[in-house]
Amino acid sequence: MITFRNVLCDAAWLAWACLAITVNVDAASEKVLFAFQGNTNFPVWQIVNDDVMGGVSTSRFQVLTNGGAVFSGVVSMENRGGFASVRSSPVRDNLNGCETFVLRVRGDGRRYKFTVRTETGFNAPNYQAEFTTQRGEWEEYWLAFKDFVPTYRGRILTDVPPLNPAKVATVGFLISDRQEGAFKLEVAWIKASALSGK
């Protein structure tokens, strides 16, 4: 015999099951690459500034004890310089099946590039996608793999394949394009998602 109480119980169970499935699908659709949660033993990220070619720009990448990380410094155009960058420790996850990087950052109104390398050598191609921050605002940026442009020392490469998620070795941040002066980019986390974006 079907009662109103049974119908309510069945509806509640169905709602719970749908929620559980949704949560599981969402969890499976993304991979957390770096979550900066105050770990003082966090692997060191590598700074690469224009001093490799005689410039005098400076930068640092600091993981904060209360959570988050900060990429900051000063870009200078002296000595034909003009860029500052940082690269991550090796990415441990295989990103096969993912389509997008998702970043949660708070910027200073400047333009930054999220960079990806598929090889660990210093002269490996550097895949880049640009995003513009809003001063003082935490935001999430969805950067599709298909939109990353392969470059080498600022030149766009036309003879290399598109970004292959299975070969992602390191990620990082770059500020360039004659944006002289002090900069600061706070980073909460970096993820890869199987979803195409928002």
C-alpha positions as CSV (number, residue, x, y, z in Angstrom):
1,M,0.0,0.0,0.0
2,I,1.4,3.4,-1.0
3,T,1.2,6.0,1.6
4,F,2.0,9.7,1.6
5,R,4.8,8.9,4.1
6,N,6.3,6.3,1.7
7,V,6.2,8.8,-1.1
8,L,8.0,11.4,1.0
9,C,10.7,8.8,2.0
10,D,11.2,7.7,-1.6
11,A,11.5,11.3,-2.7
12,A,14.0,12.1,0.0
13,W,16.1,9.0,-0.8
14,L,16.0,9.9,-4.5
15,A,17.2,13.5,-3.8
16,W,20.0,12.2,-1.6
17,A,21.1,9.7,-4.3
18,C,21.1,12.4,-7.0
19,L,23.2,14.6,-4.7
20,A,25.7,11.8,-4.0
21,I,26.0,11.1,-7.7
22,T,26.5,14.8,-8.5
23,V,29.2,15.2,-5.9
24,N,31.0,12.1,-7.1
25,V,30.9,13.2,-10.7
26,D,32.2,16.7,-9.7
27,A,35.0,15.2,-7.7
28,A,36.0,12.9,-10.6
29,S,35.9,15.7,-13.1
30,E,38.7,17.7,-11.5
31,K,42.2,17.2,-10.1
32,V,43.8,19.5,-7.6
33,L,47.3,20.2,-8.8
34,F,48.4,22.6,-6.1
35,A,46.5,23.7,-3.0
36,F,48.6,26.1,-1.0
37,Q,47.4,25.4,2.6
38,G,50.2,26.6,4.8
39,N,52.5,23.6,4.3
40,T,56.0,25.0,5.2
41,N,57.6,22.0,3.4
42,F,55.9,22.8,0.1
43,P,58.2,22.0,-2.9
44,V,60.2,25.0,-4.0
45,W,59.0,26.7,-7.2
46,Q,61.7,28.0,-9.6
47,I,62.1,31.7,-10.3
48,V,63.0,32.6,-13.9
49,N,63.4,36.4,-14.5
50,D,64.9,38.5,-17.3
51,D,68.3,38.3,-15.6
52,V,68.9,35.2,-17.7
53,M,69.4,37.7,-20.6
54,G,70.8,40.7,-18.7
55,G,67.7,42.2,-17.3
56,V,67.2,43.4,-13.7
57,S,63.5,42.4,-12.9
58,T,63.0,40.6,-9.6
59,S,60.4,38.3,-8.2
60,R,59.7,35.7,-5.5
61,F,57.1,33.0,-4.9
62,Q,56.1,32.5,-1.2
63,V,53.8,29.9,0.3
64,L,52.1,31.5,3.3
65,T,51.8,29.8,6.6
66,N,48.1,30.8,6.9
67,G,47.3,29.4,3.4
68,G,47.8,30.6,-0.2
69,A,50.8,31.6,-2.1
70,V,52.1,35.0,-3.5
71,F,54.0,35.7,-6.7
72,S,55.3,39.2,-6.4
73,G,58.2,41.4,-7.5
74,V,59.2,44.3,-9.8
75,V,59.3,44.3,-13.6
76,S,62.0,46.5,-15.1
77,M,62.6,47.4,-18.7
78,E,66.3,48.2,-18.0
79,N,68.9,46.3,-20.0
80,R,66.3,45.1,-22.5
81,G,64.5,43.1,-19.8
82,G,60.8,43.2,-19.0
83,F,59.5,39.9,-17.5
84,A,59.3,37.8,-14.4
85,S,58.1,34.3,-14.0
86,V,57.9,31.2,-11.8
87,R,57.6,27.5,-12.5
88,S,56.1,24.8,-10.3
89,S,57.7,21.7,-9.0
90,P,56.8,18.7,-11.3
91,V,53.1,18.0,-11.7
92,R,52.4,14.5,-10.5
93,D,49.0,13.9,-12.0
94,N,48.3,12.6,-15.5
95,L,45.8,15.1,-16.9
96,N,44.4,12.8,-19.6
97,G,40.7,13.5,-19.9
98,C,41.0,17.1,-18.6
99,E,40.2,20.1,-20.8
100,T,40.8,23.1,-18.7
101,F,43.0,24.6,-16.0
102,V,41.1,26.4,-13.2
103,L,42.9,29.0,-11.1
104,R,41.7,30.9,-8.0
105,V,43.7,34.1,-7.7
106,R,43.6,37.6,-6.5
107,G,45.5,40.1,-8.5
108,D,46.4,43.8,-8.9
109,G,44.6,44.7,-12.1
110,R,47.6,43.5,-14.3
111,R,47.7,40.9,-17.1
112,Y,49.3,37.6,-16.3
113,K,50.0,34.5,-18.3
114,F,49.5,30.9,-17.0
115,T,52.3,28.8,-18.4
116,V,52.7,25.1,-19.1
117,R,55.7,23.0,-20.0
118,T,55.5,19.5,-21.4
119,E,59.3,19.0,-21.0
120,T,61.5,19.9,-18.0
121,G,64.5,21.2,-20.0
122,F,65.2,24.9,-19.8
123,N,64.8,25.5,-23.5
124,A,61.5,23.5,-23.8
125,P,58.5,25.2,-25.4
126,N,56.3,27.3,-23.1
127,Y,52.6,27.1,-23.6
128,Q,50.8,30.2,-22.5
129,A,47.2,31.5,-21.8
130,E,46.6,35.1,-20.7
131,F,44.2,36.4,-18.0
132,T,43.5,39.9,-16.7
133,T,43.0,40.3,-13.0
134,Q,40.6,42.7,-11.2
135,R,42.5,44.6,-8.4
136,G,41.8,43.1,-5.0
137,E,39.2,40.6,-6.2
138,W,39.3,36.9,-5.7
139,E,38.3,35.3,-9.0
140,E,38.4,31.9,-10.8
141,Y,39.8,31.7,-14.3
142,W,39.0,28.8,-16.6
143,L,41.8,28.4,-19.2
144,A,41.0,25.8,-21.9
145,F,43.9,23.6,-23.0
146,K,43.0,24.3,-26.7
147,D,43.6,28.1,-26.1
148,F,47.2,27.7,-25.0
149,V,49.7,29.1,-27.4
150,P,53.2,27.5,-27.7
151,T,56.1,30.0,-27.4
152,Y,59.8,30.1,-27.1
153,R,61.5,33.2,-25.6
154,G,58.5,35.3,-26.5
155,R,58.1,34.0,-30.1
156,I,55.0,32.1,-31.1
157,L,55.9,28.6,-32.4
158,T,54.0,27.2,-35.4
159,D,55.8,23.8,-35.8
160,V,54.9,22.2,-32.4
161,P,51.7,20.3,-31.5
162,P,48.9,21.7,-29.4
163,L,49.2,21.3,-25.6
164,N,48.9,17.6,-24.7
165,P,47.4,17.1,-21.2
166,A,49.1,13.8,-20.8
167,K,52.5,15.5,-21.0
168,V,52.1,18.4,-18.6
169,A,55.3,18.6,-16.6
170,T,55.2,22.0,-14.9
171,V,52.9,25.0,-14.6
172,G,53.6,28.6,-13.7
173,F,52.9,32.3,-13.9
174,L,54.5,35.0,-16.1
175,I,54.2,38.8,-16.2
176,S,55.6,40.6,-19.3
177,D,54.4,42.8,-22.1
178,R,56.1,45.9,-20.9
179,Q,54.1,46.0,-17.6
180,E,56.8,47.9,-15.7
181,G,56.6,48.3,-11.9
182,A,55.6,46.3,-8.8
183,F,53.2,43.4,-9.1
184,K,51.5,41.0,-6.8
185,L,49.4,37.9,-7.6
186,E,47.9,35.8,-4.8
187,V,47.1,32.1,-5.6
188,A,44.7,30.0,-3.6
189,W,44.8,26.8,-5.7
190,I,45.4,25.4,-9.2
191,K,43.2,22.6,-10.6
192,A,42.6,20.7,-13.9
193,S,39.1,20.0,-14.9
194,A,37.4,17.6,-17.3
195,L,34.8,20.3,-17.9
196,S,35.2,22.7,-20.8
197,G,34.6,25.9,-18.7
198,K,32.0,28.2,-17.5
